[in-house]
Amino acid sequence: MITSKVIRVSKLGAPDVMHLHQETLLPPKAGEVQLRQTAIGFNYIDVYQRSGVYPLELPTGIGHEAAGVVELLGPGVHDFQIGDRVVYINAGIGAYASHRNVSADKLIKLPDEISDEVAAAIFFKAMTAQYLVKKTYPVKSGDTVLIHAAAGGVGQLLAAWTKSIGAKVIGTVGSDAKTDAAKRAGCDIVINYSQSDWVKQVYEATEGRKANVVYDSVAKDTFMGSLDCAAPFGMVVLYGAASGPAPAIAPELLNKKGCLFLTRPSVFPHNATPELLRSNAQDVITAIQAGHISISVGARYPLSRASEAHEFAQARKLTGAMLLIP
């Protein structure tokens, strides 16, 4: 048995509710492997869960994504070997840890050319981008897409991936300081959604045609404008709530705005079985290897400073991805 450093949450609230503990880790059970985690990915769902927007049963760990090395095999595990490098995005909450036992069905083997840090920084976000681009609205060459928070982790991947398909990519950002990051990611046009006329700017950028699909992870501050930016019979995809929950609307409004489609998907149902997970993950690996998507790490924090990392993210200062290092 070994000792693992683990972040625990005993009450929901501000970042300082997260505390580092030393815990004894038992050997892996049947079907599990024991990982020495080398890099932990931060995702904004961590903030939602820690703060109580998406309440968790307490006490709890936190975090969904990490990369690491297999150090022990539980009984019945045959698909992995000690020393394999792996990543996961949905092995049960509790990724903020130095060591962890994880079901082998939840693991994705990493090829040599994808580093642990890149894997931990990109996979949750890339698997989100994968279902948004390939399944929720299958983007086609010639489509116009509008991506809110285009300088963020998922936003940059969406911009790059849709651009590689041949779409016209319009991105929005919350401040002028994030414009360059969105352009580097692949946006043809970048608009600051904190400006009161941002919807008009989108209309002008599309020459009045608007967007075939709007990807909205900001919600409260952008959602009503998103409905105005979608072309007739277009789709508005609400997949996050960085500024707070989107306002409730009557279904009839979708008709008045142009017979729009509105959906609220999430990554976990799209990867609910080992077969789906591995298939979607291969799509991501292929996109990385082809150079269609990549990621920049905007910040690294020791695991012991997880609360500072959350404060930094909530201040909306983060550009790109953030890692916690055990």
N, C-alpha and C positions, 0 to 999 in steps of 0.2 A: 504494500500500500504506500501511496505517496501523499504529500501535502500539496493541495492546490490553492492558489490565490483566487478568490471568487468575490465578485461584487454582488451584494445582497441589498434588497429594498424591503423594509419592514412597514413603511407607510408611503402613500403616494403624495407627490408634491414637487417641490423645487429640486434642482440638481443635487442639493446637499443631503437628500434622503438616501443617496447611494453610499454604501460603506464597504470597504475592503475587509474580507475575512480570510482566515487560514482554515481550511477544511481538509479532513482526511478523505481521500478518494479511494473507494473500494475497487477491486479488480473488475474488469468488464464482465457483464452477464452474457448469456447465450445471445448471439446475434449482434453483439456490440463490439466496438473497438475502443481502446483508450488512446486519446490524442494528447500530444504536447503541442499546445497551440502557439503559433509563432506570430500571428497577426489577427486582429479582431476588427471587423468592419463596423463602423457606425452608420446607422440608418435612421431617418427621422421618425420612423415608427417607434424607436427606442424612447424618444421624447414623449410621444403620445402615450405610451404605456406607463412610463415612469411618472408622468404628471397626472394621469387619471383620465385623459381624454378617451383612451381605450383601457378601461380598468382591468387590473390583474388581481388574481387571488393572492393574498399576502400570507406570509412573507414569500418573496420570489427572487429569482435571479433576473437577469435582463440581457437582451441582445439575441440576435438571430443568426449571425454570420461570422465565420472564422475560418482560417486556414491553419494547417498544422501537419504534424508528422505522426503516423501510426506507430505507437510504442508497444501496445499489447493487443492480442486478439482474444476475443471471447470464444467460447465453444460454438462450433457450427459456422464460423466465419471463414469462407474460402475465397472470396473475391478480392481480398486485400492481403498484403504482406507487411510485416514490420518494416518500417522505413518508407512506406509509400507516402507521398505528399498528396494531401486531399483538401477539399474545401466543402463547406455545407452552408445552406441558407435557411434551413427549417428543420432543425433537429430537436425542437423543443426549446423554449426560452431558456437562456442561461449561457450565452456565448461569451459573456464578460468573465473569463476565467483563464487561468494559465494551463490547466489540464482538465480534461473532461471525457466521460464515457458517452459515446454516441452510437446510435443504431447504424450498422453498416449500410442499411438501405437508404440512408439519408446522405451518404457521402458521394462526392464526385472526385475521381482521380484527376490529378493535374499533369499536363504534359510538361516536359522539361523547360520549354520556352516561356511558360507563364510562372512568374515568381510568386511566392507566398503573399507578399505585400500586394501585388497587383490582383491576385485572386481574391483576397479579403476585401480589397477596396472596390472591386468591380462586380462580383458575382450577384449579390442581392440586387443591385441596381440594374445590372445587365439582364438578369432574369425578368425583372420588371419591364425593362425596355423591350425584351423579346416578346412577351405576350401582348404588349401594347401595339407593337409594330406588326407582328405576324398574325395575331389572333383577334384582339379586340376590334381593331380596324386594320385590315391588311393593306398597308401602304403600297401604292403603285407609282411607277414612274409618271411624272406629270402632275401628281397630286400637290396641293398646297396644304402644308401642315402648320399649325400654330402651337408652339411649345412654351408654356409658362415656366418660369424659373429655369430658363435655358442655360444658366451658368452653374446650376447645381449638379449633383452627381448623376441623377437619372436624366435630367434635362440635357446635359452634354452628350450622353449616350444616345438619347432619342434624336438629337440634332445630327450626330454623326451617322447613325444607322439609317435614318430616313433620307439623308443626303446621298448616302451610298446607293440607295435604291433609285434615286433620280427625282426626288420630290423637291419642290420649292419650300425652303424652310424659313419660317418667321419665328423668332424667339422673343420672349419678353424677359426682362430682368427687373429687380426691385430697386436698383440704383445704377447710375451711370458708371460706377466703378466696376461693374460686372459685365459691361458691354463687350470688352475685348475677349474675355473668356468664352462668351457665347459665340462670338464670331469665329474664334479659333476652333470651336467644336463643330462648326459647319453651318451656322445660321447665315442665310443670305442677307437678312435684315434683322436688326435688333431694336426693340422698342422698350422704353422704360414705363412699366405699368403703373408706377406711382404718379405719372403725369395724368392730369384729368382727361386729356383727349386721346388716350392710348387706343381706344376702340376706333376712333376716327383714323388714327395712323395705320392701324391694321387694314381698315377699309381702303385707304389710299394705296397701301403697299400691294394690295391684291387687285387694284384697279376695279374695286367694287364687287369682285367675285367672291370674296371671303374665303374661308378655309374649309377643305373637305373634312378635316378632323382637327379638333382642339384638344390638346392634352393639358389638363389643368390639375396641378398638385398644390396650388395655392389656396383655392377655394373661396373663403370669405371675401377677400379683396378683389377677386377676379371673376368669380363665377357668373354673375349677371352679365358682365361684359363678354364673357366667353360665349354666352348664348347669342349675343349680337354679332359675334365674329364668325359663326359657323354658317356655311353656305346652305341654301335650301336642301333638305334631305341629308345634311351633314351630321356628323356625330360629335358630341361633347363627351369627353372621357374624364370623369372626375376620379382621380386615383390617389388623392392626398388632401391634406388640410393644413398646410404650413402656417396660414394666417388665421386659422380657426375654421369651424364647420361652415359649409356652404349654406346660404339661406334656403329655407324650404320654398318650393314653388308649386303652383297648381299644374297638373299635367296639361291643361289646355294651353298654357303658355308655350309649350313646345310646338304646338300647332301654329300659334300666332307668329312665332319666330322663324317659321319656315319648315314645318313638319320635321323637326329635328329628332335625332336619336340621342338619348342620354343614358349613360351607363356608369356604374360605380364598381369596377372590378378590383381584385387584389391578387397578389402573387401566389399566395398559398394554394387556393383551389386549382390554379393552373399547373401546380406541381404536386398534386395530391397523392400520386402513386410513384413508386420507384421508376416505372417505365416512362411516365411523363417527365419526371425530374431529369432522367439521364438523356432523353431525347431533346428536351429544351436546353439542357446544359451543353450538349454537343453543338446546338445551333449557336450558342454564345461562344464556345471555344473556336468554332469555325470563323465567326465574325472577328474575333480577336486575332487569330492567326492570319486572316486576310487583310488585316489592317483597317477594317471598316469601323471598328470601335476601339477606343483606348481610354485610359483614365489618368488624370493627374491627381496626385495626393496633395491636398492643400494643407493638411495639418496632421501631426502625429503627437499623441499624448501617451505617457505611461498609463497602464491600467489603473494605478493608484490615484491618478488624477482624472478619473472619468467624469467627476462632477464639473471640473473646469472645461472639459471637452464639450459637455452638454451646454454649458453657459455660452461658450463660443459659438456653437451651432445655433442656439436660440437667438443670439444677437444678430443673426443673418449676415455674419461676416465670412462664412465659409464659402470658398470657391473650389469646386471639385470635391474630392472625397476626403474622409478623415479616418485615421486608424488609431486603434488602441493597441499598444505593444505590451504583452505580459511581462 
